[in-house]
């Protein structure tokens, strides 16, 4: 029987690994954020099966926010390297 923890952790793991492979084919992404998400999913799934539901849910929510950070990271990097649209002229 599948539990919520199984489905949530597996979906998050598959989404983060798919994103990593997609980015790996185009560029050289950092491995550590994706490795942290995978380890967090593993621990949360184990805790959920062992009866620590609240802690498992907390870990999965934290991993989901970490995934959002990985998802939005290239946009943040490109936004920070943009030049300002209006340049101020100082006399």
Rosetta blueprint (number, residue, H / E / L):
1 X L
2 X L
3 X L
4 X H
5 X H
6 X H
7 X H
8 X H
9 X H
10 X H
11 X H
12 X H
13 X H
14 X H
15 X H
16 X H
17 X H
18 X H
19 X H
20 X H
21 X H
22 X H
23 X H
24 X H
25 X H
26 X H
27 X L
28 X L
29 X L
30 X L
31 X L
32 X H
33 X H
34 X H
35 X H
36 X H
37 X H
38 X H
39 X H
40 X H
41 X H
42 X H
43 X H
44 X H
45 X H
46 X H
47 X H
48 X H
49 X H
50 X H
51 X L
52 X L
53 X H
54 X H
55 X H
56 X H
57 X H
58 X H
59 X H
60 X H
61 X H
62 X H
63 X H
64 X H
65 X H
66 X H
67 X H
68 X H
69 X H
70 X H
71 X H
72 X H
73 X H
74 X H
75 X H
76 X H
77 X H
78 X H
79 X H
80 X H
81 X L
82 X L
83 X L
84 X L
85 X L
86 X L
87 X L
88 X L
89 X L
90 X L
91 X L
